Amino acid sequence: MIVAWSGLGWLTFPILFVGIAIGSVGGSQTLGPAIGGAVACVVLWFWGRHLNRFGRDHTMWAVPMHWWGASLLAFGAGTTLLVLLYDG
């Protein structure tokens, strides 16, 4: 698989993985990783928007960093909702 990025876009997935890892260690086994991932997505959104103010794109696979945060947050929220409803 070819990984293509511009600017600081390469930090997208390390930020996400660190958030999930911190959530896994610091929280419950069920919701800890979801909360850590959600916080990482919010960080990606705001940091990506801030970096784009300087006129350079920060993308991973041609998707801006802040949209990775928004889309992964929506995916994570939907997945967590399904897990909570299924375990019900």
PyMOL Python script that loads the backbone (N, CA, C, O; Angstrom):
from pymol import cmd

cmd.read_pdbstr("""\
ATOM      1  N   MET A   1       0.842  -1.163   0.000  1.00  0.00           N
ATOM      2  CA  MET A   1       0.000   0.000   0.000  1.00  0.00           C
ATOM      3  C   MET A   1       0.896   1.237   0.000  1.00  0.00           C
ATOM      4  O   MET A   1       1.875   1.303   0.743  1.00  0.00           O
ATOM      5  N   ILE A   2       0.560   2.192  -0.819  1.00  0.00           N
ATOM      6  CA  ILE A   2       1.325   3.423  -0.912  1.00  0.00           C
ATOM      7  C   ILE A   2       0.728   4.446   0.040  1.00  0.00           C
ATOM      8  O   ILE A   2      -0.474   4.711   0.015  1.00  0.00           O
ATOM      9  N   VAL A   3       1.578   5.013   0.873  1.00  0.00           N
ATOM     10  CA  VAL A   3       1.144   6.047   1.797  1.00  0.00           C
ATOM     11  C   VAL A   3       1.593   7.383   1.239  1.00  0.00           C
ATOM     12  O   VAL A   3       2.789   7.631   1.084  1.00  0.00           O
ATOM     13  N   ALA A   4       0.638   8.234   0.941  1.00  0.00           N
ATOM     14  CA  ALA A   4       0.945   9.548   0.391  1.00  0.00           C
ATOM     15  C   ALA A   4       0.385  10.619   1.316  1.00  0.00           C
ATOM     16  O   ALA A   4      -0.782  10.569   1.706  1.00  0.00           O
ATOM     17  N   TRP A   5       1.216  11.576   1.659  1.00  0.00           N
ATOM     18  CA  TRP A   5       0.775  12.656   2.513  1.00  0.00           C
ATOM     19  C   TRP A   5       1.417  13.952   2.070  1.00  0.00           C
ATOM     20  O   TRP A   5       2.359  13.959   1.279  1.00  0.00           O
ATOM     21  N   SER A   6       0.902  15.036   2.584  1.00  0.00           N
ATOM     22  CA  SER A   6       1.529  16.334   2.386  1.00  0.00           C
ATOM     23  C   SER A   6       1.564  17.042   3.725  1.00  0.00           C
ATOM     24  O   SER A   6       0.681  16.856   4.563  1.00  0.00           O
ATOM     25  N   GLY A   7       2.576  17.845   3.919  1.00  0.00           N
ATOM     26  CA  GLY A   7       2.716  18.578   5.175  1.00  0.00           C
ATOM     27  C   GLY A   7       2.834  17.643   6.362  1.00  0.00           C
ATOM     28  O   GLY A   7       3.597  16.677   6.336  1.00  0.00           O
ATOM     29  N   LEU A   8       2.073  17.940   7.400  1.00  0.00           N
ATOM     30  CA  LEU A   8       2.085  17.114   8.610  1.00  0.00           C
ATOM     31  C   LEU A   8       0.969  16.071   8.612  1.00  0.00           C
ATOM     32  O   LEU A   8       0.597  15.563   9.670  1.00  0.00           O
ATOM     33  N   GLY A   9       0.442  15.757   7.455  1.00  0.00           N
ATOM     34  CA  GLY A   9      -0.626  14.776   7.361  1.00  0.00           C
ATOM     35  C   GLY A   9      -0.231  13.398   7.830  1.00  0.00           C
ATOM     36  O   GLY A   9      -1.089  12.600   8.208  1.00  0.00           O
ATOM     37  N   TRP A  10       1.065  13.106   7.812  1.00  0.00           N
ATOM     38  CA  TRP A  10       1.526  11.792   8.261  1.00  0.00           C
ATOM     39  C   TRP A  10       1.239  11.576   9.749  1.00  0.00           C
ATOM     40  O   TRP A  10       1.269  10.435  10.210  1.00  0.00           O
ATOM     41  N   LEU A  11       0.964  12.631  10.509  1.00  0.00           N
ATOM     42  CA  LEU A  11       0.676  12.503  11.940  1.00  0.00           C
ATOM     43  C   LEU A  11      -0.765  12.085  12.230  1.00  0.00           C
ATOM     44  O   LEU A  11      -1.125  11.894  13.391  1.00  0.00           O
ATOM     45  N   THR A  12      -1.584  11.943  11.208  1.00  0.00           N
ATOM     46  CA  THR A  12      -2.989  11.622  11.409  1.00  0.00           C
ATOM     47  C   THR A  12      -3.166  10.322  12.180  1.00  0.00           C
ATOM     48  O   THR A  12      -3.833  10.301  13.214  1.00  0.00           O
ATOM     49  N   PHE A  13      -2.580   9.250  11.691  1.00  0.00           N
ATOM     50  CA  PHE A  13      -2.796   7.952  12.329  1.00  0.00           C
ATOM     51  C   PHE A  13      -2.012   7.773  13.624  1.00  0.00           C
ATOM     52  O   PHE A  13      -2.536   7.143  14.543  1.00  0.00           O
ATOM     53  N   PRO A  14      -0.786   8.288  13.756  1.00  0.00           N
ATOM     54  CA  PRO A  14      -0.150   8.211  15.076  1.00  0.00           C
ATOM     55  C   PRO A  14      -0.936   8.933  16.172  1.00  0.00           C
ATOM     56  O   PRO A  14      -1.003   8.448  17.301  1.00  0.00           O
ATOM     57  N   ILE A  15      -1.528  10.082  15.853  1.00  0.00           N
ATOM     58  CA  ILE A  15      -2.347  10.791  16.844  1.00  0.00           C
ATOM     59  C   ILE A  15      -3.550   9.936  17.235  1.00  0.00           C
ATOM     60  O   ILE A  15      -3.895   9.845  18.413  1.00  0.00           O
ATOM     61  N   LEU A  16      -4.175   9.320  16.261  1.00  0.00           N
ATOM     62  CA  LEU A  16      -5.329   8.470  16.542  1.00  0.00           C
ATOM     63  C   LEU A  16      -4.938   7.260  17.389  1.00  0.00           C
ATOM     64  O   LEU A  16      -5.632   6.931  18.351  1.00  0.00           O
ATOM     65  N   PHE A  17      -3.841   6.598  17.044  1.00  0.00           N
ATOM     66  CA  PHE A  17      -3.410   5.410  17.784  1.00  0.00           C
ATOM     67  C   PHE A  17      -2.996   5.756  19.211  1.00  0.00           C
ATOM     68  O   PHE A  17      -3.270   4.987  20.132  1.00  0.00           O
ATOM     69  N   VAL A  18      -2.344   6.891  19.408  1.00  0.00           N
ATOM     70  CA  VAL A  18      -1.963   7.305  20.763  1.00  0.00           C
ATOM     71  C   VAL A  18      -3.214   7.591  21.596  1.00  0.00           C
ATOM     72  O   VAL A  18      -3.268   7.218  22.768  1.00  0.00           O
ATOM     73  N   GLY A  19      -4.206   8.236  21.018  1.00  0.00           N
ATOM     74  CA  GLY A  19      -5.449   8.503  21.737  1.00  0.00           C
ATOM     75  C   GLY A  19      -6.152   7.226  22.162  1.00  0.00           C
ATOM     76  O   GLY A  19      -6.631   7.119  23.291  1.00  0.00           O
ATOM     77  N   ILE A  20      -6.215   6.259  21.260  1.00  0.00           N
ATOM     78  CA  ILE A  20      -6.849   4.984  21.588  1.00  0.00           C
ATOM     79  C   ILE A  20      -6.061   4.246  22.662  1.00  0.00           C
ATOM     80  O   ILE A  20      -6.651   3.651  23.564  1.00  0.00           O
ATOM     81  N   ALA A  21      -4.727   4.279  22.572  1.00  0.00           N
ATOM     82  CA  ALA A  21      -3.897   3.598  23.569  1.00  0.00           C
ATOM     83  C   ALA A  21      -4.049   4.227  24.947  1.00  0.00           C
ATOM     84  O   ALA A  21      -4.152   3.516  25.946  1.00  0.00           O
ATOM     85  N   ILE A  22      -4.063   5.542  25.005  1.00  0.00           N
ATOM     86  CA  ILE A  22      -4.243   6.216  26.296  1.00  0.00           C
ATOM     87  C   ILE A  22      -5.629   5.914  26.861  1.00  0.00           C
ATOM     88  O   ILE A  22      -5.769   5.697  28.064  1.00  0.00           O
ATOM     89  N   GLY A  23      -6.642   5.898  26.017  1.00  0.00           N
ATOM     90  CA  GLY A  23      -7.979   5.548  26.467  1.00  0.00           C
ATOM     91  C   GLY A  23      -8.068   4.115  26.953  1.00  0.00           C
ATOM     92  O   GLY A  23      -8.800   3.830  27.901  1.00  0.00           O
ATOM     93  N   SER A  24      -7.336   3.207  26.321  1.00  0.00           N
ATOM     94  CA  SER A  24      -7.351   1.802  26.721  1.00  0.00           C
ATOM     95  C   SER A  24      -6.713   1.609  28.086  1.00  0.00           C
ATOM     96  O   SER A  24      -7.188   0.804  28.887  1.00  0.00           O
ATOM     97  N   VAL A  25      -5.649   2.336  28.353  1.00  0.00           N
ATOM     98  CA  VAL A  25      -4.938   2.199  29.621  1.00  0.00           C
ATOM     99  C   VAL A  25      -5.673   2.926  30.738  1.00  0.00           C
ATOM    100  O   VAL A  25      -5.766   2.425  31.859  1.00  0.00           O
ATOM    101  N   GLY A  26      -6.198   4.117  30.427  1.00  0.00           N
ATOM    102  CA  GLY A  26      -6.778   4.958  31.465  1.00  0.00           C
ATOM    103  C   GLY A  26      -8.243   4.728  31.749  1.00  0.00           C
ATOM    104  O   GLY A  26      -8.731   5.137  32.803  1.00  0.00           O
ATOM    105  N   GLY A  27      -8.961   4.089  30.848  1.00  0.00           N
ATOM    106  CA  GLY A  27     -10.411   3.962  31.026  1.00  0.00           C
ATOM    107  C   GLY A  27     -10.860   2.518  31.138  1.00  0.00           C
ATOM    108  O   GLY A  27     -10.048   1.603  31.279  1.00  0.00           O
ATOM    109  N   SER A  28     -12.161   2.335  31.072  1.00  0.00           N
ATOM    110  CA  SER A  28     -12.707   0.985  31.122  1.00  0.00           C
ATOM    111  C   SER A  28     -12.410   0.254  29.818  1.00  0.00           C
ATOM    112  O   SER A  28     -12.090   0.877  28.806  1.00  0.00           O
ATOM    113  N   GLN A  29     -12.516  -1.047  29.849  1.00  0.00           N
ATOM    114  CA  GLN A  29     -12.228  -1.826  28.643  1.00  0.00           C
ATOM    115  C   GLN A  29     -13.275  -1.603  27.566  1.00  0.00           C
ATOM    116  O   GLN A  29     -12.979  -1.736  26.379  1.00  0.00           O
ATOM    117  N   THR A  30     -14.482  -1.269  27.961  1.00  0.00           N
ATOM    118  CA  THR A  30     -15.540  -1.098  26.977  1.00  0.00           C
ATOM    119  C   THR A  30     -15.500   0.268  26.316  1.00  0.00           C
ATOM    120  O   THR A  30     -15.456   0.368  25.090  1.00  0.00           O
ATOM    121  N   LEU A  31     -15.515   1.317  27.120  1.00  0.00           N
ATOM    122  CA  LEU A  31     -15.613   2.672  26.565  1.00  0.00           C
ATOM    123  C   LEU A  31     -14.295   3.433  26.546  1.00  0.00           C
ATOM    124  O   LEU A  31     -14.223   4.490  25.919  1.00  0.00           O
ATOM    125  N   GLY A  32     -13.263   2.949  27.198  1.00  0.00           N
ATOM    126  CA  GLY A  32     -11.988   3.651  27.240  1.00  0.00           C
ATOM    127  C   GLY A  32     -11.396   3.931  25.867  1.00  0.00           C
ATOM    128  O   GLY A  32     -11.074   5.081  25.567  1.00  0.00           O
ATOM    129  N   PRO A  33     -11.241   2.903  25.015  1.00  0.00           N
ATOM    130  CA  PRO A  33     -10.701   3.166  23.680  1.00  0.00           C
ATOM    131  C   PRO A  33     -11.593   4.078  22.842  1.00  0.00           C
ATOM    132  O   PRO A  33     -11.088   4.868  22.045  1.00  0.00           O
ATOM    133  N   ALA A  34     -12.897   3.981  23.009  1.00  0.00           N
ATOM    134  CA  ALA A  34     -13.808   4.843  22.251  1.00  0.00           C
ATOM    135  C   ALA A  34     -13.660   6.294  22.681  1.00  0.00           C
ATOM    136  O   ALA A  34     -13.650   7.192  21.839  1.00  0.00           O
ATOM    137  N   ILE A  35     -13.546   6.532  23.976  1.00  0.00           N
ATOM    138  CA  ILE A  35     -13.377   7.897  24.470  1.00  0.00           C
ATOM    139  C   ILE A  35     -12.021   8.448  24.045  1.00  0.00           C
ATOM    140  O   ILE A  35     -11.928   9.602  23.626  1.00  0.00           O
ATOM    141  N   GLY A  36     -10.968   7.637  24.148  1.00  0.00           N
ATOM    142  CA  GLY A  36      -9.642   8.066  23.704  1.00  0.00           C
ATOM    143  C   GLY A  36      -9.609   8.368  22.217  1.00  0.00           C
ATOM    144  O   GLY A  36      -8.992   9.345  21.793  1.00  0.00           O
ATOM    145  N   GLY A  37     -10.270   7.537  21.421  1.00  0.00           N
ATOM    146  CA  GLY A  37     -10.345   7.778  19.987  1.00  0.00           C
ATOM    147  C   GLY A  37     -11.132   9.028  19.660  1.00  0.00           C
ATOM    148  O   GLY A  37     -10.772   9.768  18.745  1.00  0.00           O
ATOM    149  N   ALA A  38     -12.212   9.274  20.402  1.00  0.00           N
ATOM    150  CA  ALA A  38     -13.018  10.474  20.170  1.00  0.00           C
ATOM    151  C   ALA A  38     -12.221  11.736  20.491  1.00  0.00           C
ATOM    152  O   ALA A  38     -12.288  12.720  19.754  1.00  0.00           O
ATOM    153  N   VAL A  39     -11.478  11.709  21.575  1.00  0.00           N
ATOM    154  CA  VAL A  39     -10.643  12.856  21.930  1.00  0.00           C
ATOM    155  C   VAL A  39      -9.576  13.080  20.858  1.00  0.00           C
ATOM    156  O   VAL A  39      -9.304  14.222  20.488  1.00  0.00           O
ATOM    157  N   ALA A  40      -8.972  12.000  20.358  1.00  0.00           N
ATOM    158  CA  ALA A  40      -7.963  12.117  19.304  1.00  0.00           C
ATOM    159  C   ALA A  40      -8.576  12.699  18.026  1.00  0.00           C
ATOM    160  O   ALA A  40      -7.934  13.494  17.340  1.00  0.00           O
ATOM    161  N   CYS A  41      -9.797  12.312  17.708  1.00  0.00           N
ATOM    162  CA  CYS A  41     -10.469  12.856  16.517  1.00  0.00           C
ATOM    163  C   CYS A  41     -10.754  14.339  16.660  1.00  0.00           C
ATOM    164  O   CYS A  41     -10.616  15.094  15.697  1.00  0.00           O
ATOM    165  N   VAL A  42     -11.149  14.762  17.844  1.00  0.00           N
ATOM    166  CA  VAL A  42     -11.380  16.187  18.086  1.00  0.00           C
ATOM    167  C   VAL A  42     -10.062  16.956  17.976  1.00  0.00           C
ATOM    168  O   VAL A  42     -10.027  18.055  17.423  1.00  0.00           O
ATOM    169  N   VAL A  43      -8.984  16.381  18.500  1.00  0.00           N
ATOM    170  CA  VAL A  43      -7.659  17.002  18.363  1.00  0.00           C
ATOM    171  C   VAL A  43      -7.284  17.106  16.890  1.00  0.00           C
ATOM    172  O   VAL A  43      -6.781  18.143  16.457  1.00  0.00           O
ATOM    173  N   LEU A  44      -7.520  16.055  16.116  1.00  0.00           N
ATOM    174  CA  LEU A  44      -7.222  16.093  14.682  1.00  0.00           C
ATOM    175  C   LEU A  44      -8.021  17.187  13.987  1.00  0.00           C
ATOM    176  O   LEU A  44      -7.484  17.899  13.139  1.00  0.00           O
ATOM    177  N   TRP A  45      -9.280  17.329  14.330  1.00  0.00           N
ATOM    178  CA  TRP A  45     -10.124  18.343  13.700  1.00  0.00           C
ATOM    179  C   TRP A  45      -9.566  19.750  13.944  1.00  0.00           C
ATOM    180  O   TRP A  45      -9.334  20.511  13.005  1.00  0.00           O
ATOM    181  N   PHE A  46      -9.358  20.078  15.225  1.00  0.00           N
ATOM    182  CA  PHE A  46      -8.927  21.435  15.540  1.00  0.00           C
ATOM    183  C   PHE A  46      -7.486  21.699  15.101  1.00  0.00           C
ATOM    184  O   PHE A  46      -7.183  22.788  14.613  1.00  0.00           O
ATOM    185  N   TRP A  47      -6.595  20.721  15.268  1.00  0.00           N
ATOM    186  CA  TRP A  47      -5.207  20.928  14.876  1.00  0.00           C
ATOM    187  C   TRP A  47      -5.079  21.016  13.358  1.00  0.00           C
ATOM    188  O   TRP A  47      -4.319  21.838  12.844  1.00  0.00           O
ATOM    189  N   GLY A  48      -5.815  20.177  12.643  1.00  0.00           N
ATOM    190  CA  GLY A  48      -5.804  20.240  11.181  1.00  0.00           C
ATOM    191  C   GLY A  48      -6.322  21.570  10.669  1.00  0.00           C
ATOM    192  O   GLY A  48      -5.753  22.139   9.737  1.00  0.00           O
ATOM    193  N   ARG A  49      -7.397  22.076  11.265  1.00  0.00           N
ATOM    194  CA  ARG A  49      -7.929  23.388  10.868  1.00  0.00           C
ATOM    195  C   ARG A  49      -6.924  24.496  11.170  1.00  0.00           C
ATOM    196  O   ARG A  49      -6.767  25.426  10.380  1.00  0.00           O
ATOM    197  N   HIS A  50      -6.252  24.399  12.300  1.00  0.00           N
ATOM    198  CA  HIS A  50      -5.260  25.402  12.673  1.00  0.00           C
ATOM    199  C   HIS A  50      -4.069  25.386  11.706  1.00  0.00           C
ATOM    200  O   HIS A  50      -3.595  26.442  11.289  1.00  0.00           O
ATOM    201  N   LEU A  51      -3.594  24.204  11.354  1.00  0.00           N
ATOM    202  CA  LEU A  51      -2.445  24.101  10.452  1.00  0.00           C
ATOM    203  C   LEU A  51      -2.776  24.616   9.057  1.00  0.00           C
ATOM    204  O   LEU A  51      -1.908  25.176   8.386  1.00  0.00           O
ATOM    205  N   ASN A  52      -4.008  24.436   8.611  1.00  0.00           N
ATOM    206  CA  ASN A  52      -4.383  24.878   7.271  1.00  0.00           C
ATOM    207  C   ASN A  52      -4.458  26.402   7.150  1.00  0.00           C
ATOM    208  O   ASN A  52      -4.512  26.920   6.034  1.00  0.00           O
ATOM    209  N   ARG A  53      -4.461  27.116   8.245  1.00  0.00           N
ATOM    210  CA  ARG A  53      -4.474  28.575   8.207  1.00  0.00           C
ATOM    211  C   ARG A  53      -3.189  29.138   7.587  1.00  0.00           C
ATOM    212  O   ARG A  53      -3.173  30.258   7.077  1.00  0.00           O
ATOM    213  N   PHE A  54      -2.128  28.354   7.640  1.00  0.00           N
ATOM    214  CA  PHE A  54      -0.840  28.834   7.172  1.00  0.00           C
ATOM    215  C   PHE A  54      -0.641  28.612   5.682  1.00  0.00           C
ATOM    216  O   PHE A  54       0.444  28.874   5.164  1.00  0.00           O
ATOM    217  N   GLY A  55      -1.669  28.132   4.977  1.00  0.00           N
ATOM    218  CA  GLY A  55      -1.638  28.053   3.522  1.00  0.00           C
ATOM    219  C   GLY A  55      -1.081  26.780   2.933  1.00  0.00           C
ATOM    220  O   GLY A  55      -1.037  26.651   1.710  1.00  0.00           O
ATOM    221  N   ARG A  56      -0.658  25.839   3.741  1.00  0.00           N
ATOM    222  CA  ARG A  56      -0.139  24.581   3.222  1.00  0.00           C
ATOM    223  C   ARG A  56      -1.106  23.464   3.580  1.00  0.00           C
ATOM    224  O   ARG A  56      -1.645  23.433   4.686  1.00  0.00           O
ATOM    225  N   ASP A  57      -1.325  22.553   2.649  1.00  0.00           N
ATOM    226  CA  ASP A  57      -2.224  21.436   2.920  1.00  0.00           C
ATOM    227  C   ASP A  57      -1.527  20.385   3.771  1.00  0.00           C
ATOM    228  O   ASP A  57      -0.344  20.097   3.587  1.00  0.00           O
ATOM    229  N   HIS A  58      -2.273  19.826   4.692  1.00  0.00           N
ATOM    230  CA  HIS A  58      -1.787  18.734   5.535  1.00  0.00           C
ATOM    231  C   HIS A  58      -2.760  17.585   5.331  1.00  0.00           C
ATOM    232  O   HIS A  58      -3.800  17.512   5.985  1.00  0.00           O
ATOM    233  N   THR A  59      -2.408  16.683   4.413  1.00  0.00           N
ATOM    234  CA  THR A  59      -3.331  15.630   4.004  1.00  0.00           C
ATOM    235  C   THR A  59      -2.707  14.252   4.166  1.00  0.00           C
ATOM    236  O   THR A  59      -1.485  14.098   4.189  1.00  0.00           O
ATOM    237  N   MET A  60      -3.570  13.263   4.276  1.00  0.00           N
ATOM    238  CA  MET A  60      -3.192  11.858   4.223  1.00  0.00           C
ATOM    239  C   MET A  60      -4.085  11.224   3.177  1.00  0.00           C
ATOM    240  O   MET A  60      -5.308  11.244   3.321  1.00  0.00           O
ATOM    241  N   TRP A  61      -3.512  10.670   2.141  1.00  0.00           N
ATOM    242  CA  TRP A  61      -4.239  10.100   1.004  1.00  0.00           C
ATOM    243  C   TRP A  61      -5.207  11.123   0.408  1.00  0.00           C
ATOM    244  O   TRP A  61      -6.357  10.799   0.111  1.00  0.00           O
ATOM    245  N   ALA A  62      -4.745  12.328   0.239  1.00  0.00           N
ATOM    246  CA  ALA A  62      -5.477  13.441  -0.385  1.00  0.00           C
ATOM    247  C   ALA A  62      -6.692  13.899   0.420  1.00  0.00           C
ATOM    248  O   ALA A  62      -7.511  14.658  -0.096  1.00  0.00           O
ATOM    249  N   VAL A  63      -6.828  13.458   1.663  1.00  0.00           N
ATOM    250  CA  VAL A  63      -7.917  13.892   2.542  1.00  0.00           C
ATOM    251  C   VAL A  63      -7.303  14.785   3.618  1.00  0.00           C
ATOM    252  O   VAL A  63      -6.379  14.358   4.310  1.00  0.00           O
ATOM    253  N   PRO A  64      -7.798  16.019   3.773  1.00  0.00           N
ATOM    254  CA  PRO A  64      -7.243  16.907   4.799  1.00  0.00           C
ATOM    255  C   PRO A  64      -7.349  16.297   6.202  1.00  0.00           C
ATOM    256  O   PRO A  64      -8.280  15.554   6.513  1.00  0.00           O
ATOM    257  N   MET A  65      -6.379  16.635   7.019  1.00  0.00           N
ATOM    258  CA  MET A  65      -6.273  16.078   8.372  1.00  0.00           C
ATOM    259  C   MET A  65      -7.558  16.295   9.174  1.00  0.00           C
ATOM    260  O   MET A  65      -7.993  15.389   9.885  1.00  0.00           O
ATOM    261  N   HIS A  66      -8.170  17.472   9.074  1.00  0.00           N
ATOM    262  CA  HIS A  66      -9.362  17.735   9.883  1.00  0.00           C
ATOM    263  C   HIS A  66     -10.542  16.878   9.433  1.00  0.00           C
ATOM    264  O   HIS A  66     -11.395  16.538  10.253  1.00  0.00           O
ATOM    265  N   TRP A  67     -10.610  16.522   8.155  1.00  0.00           N
ATOM    266  CA  TRP A  67     -11.709  15.649   7.715  1.00  0.00           C
ATOM    267  C   TRP A  67     -11.492  14.214   8.146  1.00  0.00           C
ATOM    268  O   TRP A  67     -12.462  13.476   8.316  1.00  0.00           O
ATOM    269  N   TRP A  68     -10.238  13.792   8.332  1.00  0.00           N
ATOM    270  CA  TRP A  68      -9.993  12.478   8.918  1.00  0.00           C
ATOM    271  C   TRP A  68     -10.576  12.434  10.318  1.00  0.00           C
ATOM    272  O   TRP A  68     -11.222  11.457  10.698  1.00  0.00           O
ATOM    273  N   GLY A  69     -10.348  13.490  11.083  1.00  0.00           N
ATOM    274  CA  GLY A  69     -10.888  13.533  12.441  1.00  0.00           C
ATOM    275  C   GLY A  69     -12.400  13.464  12.459  1.00  0.00           C
ATOM    276  O   GLY A  69     -12.977  12.725  13.256  1.00  0.00           O
ATOM    277  N   ALA A  70     -13.051  14.226  11.589  1.00  0.00           N
ATOM    278  CA  ALA A  70     -14.519  14.241  11.559  1.00  0.00           C
ATOM    279  C   ALA A  70     -15.085  12.903  11.110  1.00  0.00           C
ATOM    280  O   ALA A  70     -16.026  12.397  11.721  1.00  0.00           O
ATOM    281  N   SER A  71     -14.527  12.321  10.051  1.00  0.00           N
ATOM    282  CA  SER A  71     -15.073  11.065   9.541  1.00  0.00           C
ATOM    283  C   SER A  71     -14.810   9.905  10.493  1.00  0.00           C
ATOM    284  O   SER A  71     -15.679   9.052  10.678  1.00  0.00           O
ATOM    285  N   LEU A  72     -13.624   9.859  11.100  1.00  0.00           N
ATOM    286  CA  LEU A  72     -13.342   8.781  12.051  1.00  0.00           C
ATOM    287  C   LEU A  72     -14.158   8.927  13.330  1.00  0.00           C
ATOM    288  O   LEU A  72     -14.513   7.929  13.956  1.00  0.00           O
ATOM    289  N   LEU A  73     -14.456  10.160  13.720  1.00  0.00           N
ATOM    290  CA  LEU A  73     -15.324  10.373  14.881  1.00  0.00           C
ATOM    291  C   LEU A  73     -16.725   9.851  14.605  1.00  0.00           C
ATOM    292  O   LEU A  73     -17.319   9.192  15.459  1.00  0.00           O
ATOM    293  N   ALA A  74     -17.259  10.135  13.425  1.00  0.00           N
ATOM    294  CA  ALA A  74     -18.593   9.642  13.057  1.00  0.00           C
ATOM    295  C   ALA A  74     -18.604   8.113  12.981  1.00  0.00           C
ATOM    296  O   ALA A  74     -19.538   7.471  13.461  1.00  0.00           O
ATOM    297  N   PHE A  75     -17.567   7.535  12.380  1.00  0.00           N
ATOM    298  CA  PHE A  75     -17.481   6.073  12.285  1.00  0.00           C
ATOM    299  C   PHE A  75     -17.374   5.448  13.674  1.00  0.00           C
ATOM    300  O   PHE A  75     -18.039   4.452  13.960  1.00  0.00           O
ATOM    301  N   GLY A  76     -16.543   6.025  14.532  1.00  0.00           N
ATOM    302  CA  GLY A  76     -16.375   5.502  15.887  1.00  0.00           C
ATOM    303  C   GLY A  76     -17.636   5.615  16.720  1.00  0.00           C
ATOM    304  O   GLY A  76     -17.964   4.707  17.484  1.00  0.00           O
ATOM    305  N   ALA A  77     -18.347   6.730  16.574  1.00  0.00           N
ATOM    306  CA  ALA A  77     -19.597   6.907  17.322  1.00  0.00           C
ATOM    307  C   ALA A  77     -20.633   5.887  16.876  1.00  0.00           C
ATOM    308  O   ALA A  77     -21.330   5.309  17.710  1.00  0.00           O
ATOM    309  N   GLY A  78     -20.743   5.660  15.576  1.00  0.00           N
ATOM    310  CA  GLY A  78     -21.688   4.658  15.067  1.00  0.00           C
ATOM    311  C   GLY A  78     -21.335   3.257  15.514  1.00  0.00           C
ATOM    312  O   GLY A  78     -22.214   2.484  15.894  1.00  0.00           O
ATOM    313  N   THR A  79     -20.056   2.922  15.473  1.00  0.00           N
ATOM    314  CA  THR A  79     -19.616   1.595  15.902  1.00  0.00           C
ATOM    315  C   THR A  79     -19.853   1.395  17.394  1.00  0.00           C
ATOM    316  O   THR A  79     -20.318   0.335  17.813  1.00  0.00           O
ATOM    317  N   THR A  80     -19.535   2.406  18.195  1.00  0.00           N
ATOM    318  CA  THR A  80     -19.754   2.305  19.635  1.00  0.00           C
ATOM    319  C   THR A  80     -21.238   2.161  19.956  1.00  0.00           C
ATOM    320  O   THR A  80     -21.616   1.386  20.834  1.00  0.00           O
ATOM    321  N   LEU A  81     -22.067   2.899  19.252  1.00  0.00           N
ATOM    322  CA  LEU A  81     -23.512   2.782  19.453  1.00  0.00           C
ATOM    323  C   LEU A  81     -24.000   1.375  19.131  1.00  0.00           C
ATOM    324  O   LEU A  81     -24.800   0.808  19.875  1.00  0.00           O
ATOM    325  N   LEU A  82     -23.526   0.818  18.035  1.00  0.00           N
ATOM    326  CA  LEU A  82     -23.909  -0.558  17.685  1.00  0.00           C
ATOM    327  C   LEU A  82     -23.445  -1.567  18.737  1.00  0.00           C
ATOM    328  O   LEU A  82     -24.183  -2.490  19.081  1.00  0.00           O
ATOM    329  N   VAL A  83     -22.235  -1.394  19.242  1.00  0.00           N
ATOM    330  CA  VAL A  83     -21.734  -2.311  20.273  1.00  0.00           C
ATOM    331  C   VAL A  83     -22.578  -2.196  21.533  1.00  0.00           C
ATOM    332  O   VAL A  83     -22.951  -3.213  22.117  1.00  0.00           O
ATOM    333  N   LEU A  84     -22.883  -0.987  21.958  1.00  0.00           N
ATOM    334  CA  LEU A  84     -23.678  -0.812  23.173  1.00  0.00           C
ATOM    335  C   LEU A  84     -25.087  -1.362  22.999  1.00  0.00           C
ATOM    336  O   LEU A  84     -25.637  -1.951  23.930  1.00  0.00           O
ATOM    337  N   LEU A  85     -25.681  -1.181  21.824  1.00  0.00           N
ATOM    338  CA  LEU A  85     -27.014  -1.732  21.586  1.00  0.00           C
ATOM    339  C   LEU A  85     -26.994  -3.241  21.488  1.00  0.00           C
ATOM    340  O   LEU A  85     -27.933  -3.899  21.934  1.00  0.00           O
ATOM    341  N   TYR A  86     -25.945  -3.804  20.916  1.00  0.00           N
ATOM    342  CA  TYR A  86     -25.861  -5.251  20.757  1.00  0.00           C
ATOM    343  C   TYR A  86     -25.616  -5.938  22.097  1.00  0.00           C
ATOM    344  O   TYR A  86     -26.198  -6.989  22.367  1.00  0.00           O
ATOM    345  N   ASP A  87     -24.757  -5.355  22.943  1.00  0.00           N
ATOM    346  CA  ASP A  87     -24.451  -5.949  24.249  1.00  0.00           C
ATOM    347  C   ASP A  87     -25.619  -5.771  25.215  1.00  0.00           C
ATOM    348  O   ASP A  87     -25.777  -6.538  26.164  1.00  0.00           O
ATOM    349  N   GLY A  88     -26.437  -4.744  24.960  1.00  0.00           N
ATOM    350  CA  GLY A  88     -27.610  -4.357  25.713  1.00  0.00           C
ATOM    351  C   GLY A  88     -27.981  -5.190  26.814  1.00  0.00           C
ATOM    352  O   GLY A  88     -28.970  -4.912  27.493  1.00  0.00           O
TER     353      GLY A  88
END
""", "prot")
cmd.dss("prot")
cmd.show_as("cartoon", "prot")
cmd.util.cbc("prot")
cmd.orient("prot")
